[in-house]
Amino acid sequence: MRVLVQRSLNSSVSVDKRIVGKINSGLVILVGFTNTDTSKDIDYLVKKIVNLRIFDDENGVMNKSILEVGGSILSISQFTLYADTKKGNRPSYVNAMSGDCAIKLYEEFNDKLKSFVNVEKGIFGADMKVSITNDGPITIMLESR
């Protein structure tokens, strides 16, 4: 499981020119699953995300988590995080989990995040337009393995 975490001032996701998710201060997370991912991977990354100290404290040092600053999360499914470009120029997605399985893990992941913070999300499998105002910019790749 891979999650690209971005600290955000404000962000939104739209489908068919309609906003389906929007946050102010918080995190935008792009989430991808591979064939061997399980609930254990989700538990590990949920804990890591909500405790990740990438928000400034009163001294301007990245020392606070999203839990401490009261931010929200915009969660976007992103199978392309498992793109393999080792051969040729066209990415292969054979390492990405199939949509039928990945949607179940994506929903479980978001439900577990919701027990800690407010979560907005895109629509799994849709052609989404994501607008991100990256704060910092702070962008961190997390993996469960």
Summary of the structure (lengths in Angstrom):
residues: 145
radius of gyration: 15.1
end to end distance: 7.5
largest distance: 48.2
contacts: 445
relative contact order: 0.31
helix: 26%
strand: 42%
